[in-house]
Amino acid sequence: MVQDTGSPVVTDTMAGRVQRIRQRMDAACARVGRDPAEVTLLPVSKTFGEASIREAVGLGFRRFGENRTQEIAQKAPGLVDCDIQWVVIGQLQTNKAKDVARLASELQSLDRLELAQALDRRLQGEGRAIDVLVQVKTSPEESKAGLEAVELLPLLRQLARFQTLRVKGLMTLAVLSPDAGAVRACFAQLRQLRDQARHEAIEGISLDRLSMGMSGDFELAIEEGSTEIRVGSAIFGAR
Ligand SMILES: *Cc1c(COP(=O)(O)O)cnc(C)c1O
């Protein structure tokens, strides 16, 4: 006889994984009194192919995070029918500005004026504008990309003059550490930097969005004010 445990059969499907992530997002919001509607889930599809992305499209996702423009160029042609908006989240060489201008709807890893200038030139050529987030380094790790916190205001003031770049907020990667306090401190720092920058009220710059939190730390990020979590492995599986 089959035992009835009273709970639904849990199979490891993408739909099931996404459902559990959403439950954890809702619980994190509830812990700090936030409205779950304030937090978006951005699937990060890097290293995963067309079939996985189509499965996620079937679950209602249209925006996908990728860290390399070459990978977007490879995947996009086979997925034109899905109407995907590609979001670049990885560190970019300036010579990739052309690919961002051609392929991406958004860039979350803007970290220097030189890149902004190259993007502006290419976007003017394409006759379009994109949303951008400025990536700030909040982790002491050498390898973590992003500009130093003290450079944020000067860069934001300069970005205000590029009409092709719609600044919407900030992005960061937390320190990779088992110490939840250290991880949380990175997220709290980004939020504080955002609050300080808002006092400047720079014309044309909006700082409503905070992209922070990944598979391993998104609950802490939400508790610290994230409006967008970038989740790869918890949706698509191990890379
Ligand atoms: C890969 C990546 C993510 C997602 O990482 P997971 O741990 O797989 O959720 C988020 N942000 C950036 C910048 C990434 O490169």
The ligand as a Gaussian input file, in Angstrom:
#p B3LYP/6-31G(d) Opt

LIG

0 1
 C       26.447000      33.844000     -12.040000
 C       26.011000      35.116000     -11.451000
 C       24.887000      35.177000     -10.609000
 C       24.073000      33.959000     -10.225000
 O       24.822000      33.100000      -9.424000
 P       24.174000      31.812000      -8.737000
 O       25.026000      31.562000      -7.569000
 O       24.217000      30.723000      -9.761000
 O       22.771000      32.151000      -8.375000
 C       24.513000      36.419000     -10.102000
 N       25.212000      37.531000     -10.401000
 C       26.293000      37.525000     -11.188000
 C       27.010000      38.799000     -11.460000
 C       26.731000      36.320000     -11.734000
 O       27.816000      36.316000     -12.528000

